[in-house]
Structures are given as structure tokens and as C-alpha cells.
Amino acid sequence: MRSHHEAPIAPAIVEQASEWLMLQWGGELDGAQREAFVRWQDAHPEHRRAWQRLQRLQQTLGEVPADSARAVLRDAPDPQRRATLKLLGVFLVAGGSGYLVQGSRPWQSAFAEYRTATGEIRHLTLSDGTRLDLNTDSAIDLRFSASERRIRLTRGEILLTSGHDPSRPLIVETPAGDVQALGTRFAVRELDDGSRVDLYEGRVQVRPVAGQAVLMKAGDSLWFNTRQTSAVMALDANASSWAQNRLIAERQPLGRFIAQLSRYRPGLLRCDATVAELLLTGVFPLDDTDAILAALERSLPVRVQALTRYWVTIKART
């Protein structure tokens, strides 16, 4: 049995550890950054375990001089640095033994046919005419055959407007089960504890791996895991606004908005409980998250405290 020490680490924690590595390789941390780094390690046992494993991985790769590695990361364009650290993260997620299992989700996501980085959104038209939008930090593989059109979602979220092909069902495969389109527009998102389906047009059938199938109609939203589905809920009409590269808030609690925005920004973005219930209304372009944070300071009684670019907290203005 694999010990806890060897167990995989959640991808979100791996990304946080990688961001701290980027900061340290980029130069000496200042006092506030060092304090934030210590607080991050103390915040959860998995944070410290991720950092310790990353240190061991660096020792394993010790043939590369540290100064050279820092120079490469410092001088490379930001997307290239992030891709390098994400690759390190793949090994970190895989386990302390330092090798990858091809069937693991970290492996599938890192080497998926189509994937996006944090903050990136892609728009694709598939061979059958299906329009597919790939949200931030997402990964899919296509498995089209003569009998079906299968999209394997291994990470993140997609929005689909299905092409017309009656002879081949369109199926989104998730670890929790399959979502089959019946001429429709819908989104599927991978969550830590299952999958969520938002249905905008048409119908879909949700089939958990070991649970009862559920037929959804337009306007429905539900969550499911391998064994069960939640009760059907009303769809948030603005939930797919990311496909137009924007977030829309209509009297939305600030804490919930910041949780959404954090998906599009590297590092840790948090909202203090004292301002989490402030209501926010607006349309926010996702191509510049710094500009969104500045807009929040102008429109609400809050301030943005940034210890580093990767450690930001929204607090009450004093």
C-alpha cells in the first residue's frame, strides 16, 4: 500500500508550491515574502509535504546548476517559465517515487491533446462542427470514432455547442461518469469531489459510473460523482460568460466572485471574511486580472494587499 508520504498531491497545491519555487529562483525573497512563505507552509500539512517533495525533486535533478536554472526561468517569457514549472509539478503530483503512471490524471492532464494554462481560454471547432471552449487550467483528449464522438475531460471545464451527427453520439467522459449530448449547448466542469453539468440548450443524459442515469433539460444544473447525482438546481445564466472572456456579477457576494477570479490568476487570491458578503455588480474582462483587482478598489470599500504577485488578499479599506 502506498504510504501517505508517497501519496499524490492535489494539483492546486502543486501549483502553489511551484509559484513559490518561481519566486525563489527569481531572486532573494524580501521579509514580507519570507513571512508569507512560512504562513503558506503552516496553513496545511499538504503545503509542507508538497514543498519537501519539490526540494527532493530538485536534488534528483541536481546535475543542472542552480544558477543556470534560475537564469533560464528569470529570462524566459512568463508562459515559458510557467510551463517549465508545471512540468515539474507533474512529477510532483505523481508521487515521491519520481515516476509517472500513464493512467493517472496528472499524467493525462499534462500530456492531453488540448490544454490551457492558468488564465488562458481557448476556442476550438471540432471536425464534426462542434464548438468547444476550453476554460482556464483545463485539459481534454478527443476520441472520435465511427460509432461515437467522445471527449475526455481530465481537468478544468469545457463549454460545448454540439455539431449535428445523429449516427454518432457526443459524449463527455469524466472520472465520475459520462455526459451524453442530445443536440445541445452545455458545460462540464471537473471539481475535487465530482463533476458539474450546466445545460443551456437542449437535453443531456448524465450517467454516473455506478449510479442512476438522469435526464437534464435546458436551464438545469447538477453535480454528480461516481455513485450519485445531486438534486437538479436552477442554472446561473452568467456561468458561461468566461467563454466570452469575461466574468459577470449581478449582486454577487465578493467572496464568491473572488473564488471564481482566482481560477484565472496564478498563486493565491483570497478574500477576507470581513468583506466577503459585500455585493458586486459588473462585467469584468478576464484578459487583465490586475485591472479587475484595481476596479474592485475603486468600486467597493476594499483594498488589495499584495505581498507578492502570487499572494494577494482582499481586505477592508481602513
HUSUL-V726073 format. One record per residue. PSI is psi in whole degrees, -180 to 180 (NA if undefined). OMEGA is omega in radians with two decimals (NA if undefined). D_CENTER is the distance of its C-alpha to the mean C-alpha in Angstrom with 2 decimals. Layout:
# HUSUL-V726073
[[PSI OMEGA D_CENTER] [PSI OMEGA D_CENTER]]
This chain:
# HUSUL-V726073
[[138 3.14 29.24] [131 -3.13 26.37] [165 3.08 26.71] [-35 -3.13 24.15] [-33 -3.09 24.59] [-7 -3.03 23.49] [151 3.09 20.71] [155 3.13 17.17] [141 -3.10 14.85] [136 -3.11 11.43] [-36 -3.13 8.78] [-38 3.13 7.62] [-37 3.07 11.41] [-43 -3.14 11.98] [-40 3.12 10.06] [-45 3.12 12.20] [-39 3.14 15.21] [-35 3.11 14.81] [-41 3.10 14.82] [-37 3.09 18.01] [-41 3.12 19.40] [-44 3.14 19.00] [-43 -3.10 20.88] [-37 3.10 23.55] [-24 -3.14 24.10] [-9 -3.14 24.40] [180 -3.10 27.36] [135 3.08 28.74] [143 3.05 26.81] [179 -3.04 28.85] [-47 -3.13 29.94] [-39 3.12 27.27] [-41 3.12 24.50] [-41 3.11 26.21] [-41 3.13 26.43] [-37 3.12 22.73] [-42 3.10 21.98] [-43 3.13 24.42] [-38 3.11 22.99] [-45 3.13 19.48] [-37 -3.10 21.15] [-14 -3.03 23.22] [-28 -3.10 20.54] [141 3.12 19.65] [-31 3.14 21.35] [-30 3.09 18.19] [-48 -3.12 17.67] [-40 3.13 21.20] [-40 3.12 20.93] [-44 -3.12 17.97] [-41 3.13 20.06] [-41 3.14 23.20] [-37 3.10 21.79] [-38 3.09 20.54] [-41 3.11 24.08] [-38 3.12 25.59] [-41 3.10 23.59] [-38 3.10 24.95] [-38 3.10 28.39] [-35 3.14 28.04] [27 -2.97 27.31] [-8 3.12 30.09] [-22 3.11 32.13] [119 3.14 30.18] [136 -3.08 31.83] [-41 -3.12 29.56] [-39 3.12 31.03] [-42 -3.14 30.34] [-43 3.12 26.71] [-41 -3.13 26.32] [-42 3.14 28.16] [-47 -3.12 26.02] [-37 -3.10 22.78] [-38 -3.02 24.58] [-17 -3.12 26.19] [155 3.04 23.51] [152 -3.06 21.56] [-46 3.13 18.30] [-35 -3.14 16.11] [-40 3.08 18.37] [-44 -3.10 18.09] [-39 3.11 14.33] [-39 3.11 14.70] [-46 -3.13 17.42] [-34 3.08 15.56] [-37 3.10 12.64] [-42 3.03 15.60] [-39 -3.13 17.08] [-35 3.10 13.96] [-46 3.12 14.35] [-36 3.14 17.85] [-44 3.13 16.98] [-36 -2.96 14.74] [-30 3.14 17.56] [161 -3.03 20.15] [-18 -3.10 23.00] [-17 3.03 25.22] [8 3.06 23.53] [163 -3.06 23.29] [144 3.02 20.76] [126 -2.99 21.31] [-30 -3.12 20.73] [-4 -3.09 19.74] [152 -3.13 16.95] [-39 3.07 13.33] [-42 3.10 12.44] [-48 -3.11 15.35] [-42 -3.10 14.47] [-42 -3.08 11.03] [-33 -3.07 12.77] [27 3.12 15.71] [159 -3.11 14.54] [-41 3.09 16.74] [133 3.13 14.23] [160 3.10 10.87] [152 3.05 9.24] [172 3.06 8.54] [126 -3.13 6.82] [-8 -3.11 8.97] [141 3.06 10.30] [131 -3.13 11.29] [148 3.13 13.77] [124 -3.07 16.64] [150 2.92 18.59] [119 -3.07 21.87] [172 -3.03 22.51] [-24 -3.14 26.02] [3 -3.11 26.90] [-4 3.08 26.09] [133 3.05 22.83] [129 -3.06 20.60] [126 3.04 16.90] [130 -3.09 14.18] [117 -3.06 10.86] [178 -3.13 8.10] [142 3.01 5.86] [55 -3.06 4.22] [161 -3.11 6.11] [137 3.11 9.46] [159 2.92 12.74] [143 3.10 16.38] [135 3.11 19.37] [72 3.14 22.38] [132 3.12 25.02] [-175 3.13 28.52] [-19 -3.04 31.85] [-19 -3.12 31.07] [161 3.02 27.43] [106 -3.03 24.32] [130 3.07 21.44] [119 -3.13 17.75] [114 3.12 15.79] [111 -3.11 12.12] [-13 -3.12 10.79] [142 2.97 7.00] [-139 -2.96 4.93] [143 3.05 7.79] [153 3.01 11.21] [128 -3.04 14.34] [138 2.86 17.65] [106 -2.89 21.26] [140 3.01 23.24] [162 -3.07 26.12] [116 3.10 29.53] [80 -3.01 30.54] [-26 -3.06 32.39] [-14 -3.11 33.24] [108 3.12 29.70] [145 3.07 27.25] [121 -3.03 23.66] [131 2.97 21.39] [121 -3.14 17.64] [127 3.05 17.39] [166 3.08 14.87] [-25 -3.11 15.69] [-20 -3.10 17.16] [-168 -3.07 19.35] [148 3.02 20.08] [114 -3.08 19.86] [127 3.14 22.85] [142 3.06 23.44] [57 -3.10 26.96] [85 -2.83 27.08] [173 2.99 24.26] [121 -3.04 21.25] [162 3.12 18.26] [145 3.05 14.48] [131 -3.14 12.69] [133 3.06 9.36] [129 3.09 8.52] [170 -3.12 8.88] [-33 -3.02 10.28] [15 -3.14 13.71] [-149 -3.11 13.80] [153 3.09 12.89] [140 3.12 13.60] [128 3.03 15.82] [124 -3.04 16.99] [117 -3.08 20.26] [-36 -3.14 21.72] [149 3.03 24.70] [-146 -3.13 26.70] [155 2.96 26.05] [155 3.03 23.79] [125 3.12 24.59] [126 -3.09 22.13] [94 3.05 23.38] [155 -3.11 22.03] [-43 -3.06 23.04] [29 -3.10 25.83] [-178 -3.10 26.11] [136 3.09 27.85] [147 3.14 26.74] [134 3.08 26.11] [125 3.14 26.94] [150 3.06 24.99] [166 -3.09 26.54] [136 -3.12 25.41] [-3 -3.13 24.08] [153 2.99 22.74] [139 3.07 19.44] [161 3.08 19.00] [147 3.04 16.99] [154 2.98 18.13] [-164 -3.05 18.07] [-21 -2.99 20.48] [-22 -2.98 23.49] [167 3.04 23.30] [155 3.06 22.03] [174 2.95 22.02] [149 3.11 24.55] [134 3.13 23.86] [164 3.09 22.77] [138 -3.12 23.32] [140 2.97 20.62] [114 -3.05 19.38] [-23 -3.12 20.73] [2 -3.01 18.38] [-26 -3.11 15.12] [12 -3.09 15.00] [-21 3.10 16.07] [-28 -3.14 12.91] [-21 3.02 14.66] [18 3.06 17.47] [42 3.13 15.33] [158 2.97 16.03] [136 3.13 15.39] [127 3.11 18.51] [130 3.05 19.74] [100 -3.08 23.01] [50 -3.11 24.37] [135 3.07 20.97] [137 -3.06 20.91] [-39 -3.14 19.57] [-40 3.12 17.58] [-39 3.11 15.62] [-43 -3.14 15.18] [-37 3.09 14.02] [-40 3.08 11.34] [-47 -3.09 10.05] [-33 -3.09 10.84] [-23 3.11 9.09] [-21 -3.04 5.62] [10 -3.05 7.89] [130 -3.14 9.79] [154 3.11 10.04] [-157 -3.08 11.66] [124 3.05 12.56] [118 -3.03 13.34] [160 3.12 15.48] [126 3.12 18.13] [143 -3.09 21.52] [-27 -3.10 22.92] [-20 3.14 25.99] [4 -3.02 24.30] [-26 -3.09 21.51] [0 3.04 23.87] [138 -3.08 24.92] [138 -3.06 24.57] [136 3.04 22.98] [133 3.12 23.81] [170 3.06 22.88] [124 -2.96 21.11] [113 3.10 18.77] [136 -3.05 18.00] [-1 -3.08 14.53] [-6 3.12 16.17] [91 -3.10 17.27] [-27 3.06 15.42] [-39 3.13 18.51] [-35 3.10 20.69] [-44 3.13 18.85] [-39 3.10 19.45] [-38 3.13 23.02] [-36 3.11 23.51] [-40 3.11 22.63] [-34 -3.13 25.35] [-31 -2.98 27.78] [-14 -3.11 27.30] [158 3.11 26.86] [61 -3.10 28.75] [163 3.00 25.92] [152 -3.13 25.46] [113 3.11 22.54] [113 -3.10 23.10] [102 3.05 21.48] [-37 2.95 22.61] [173 3.07 20.59] [-22 -3.03 18.10] [9 3.12 15.47] [94 -3.03 17.09] [134 3.11 17.69] [136 3.06 19.17] [121 -3.08 20.54] [169 3.08 24.03] [141 3.08 27.23] [133 -3.12 29.49] [NA NA 32.65]]
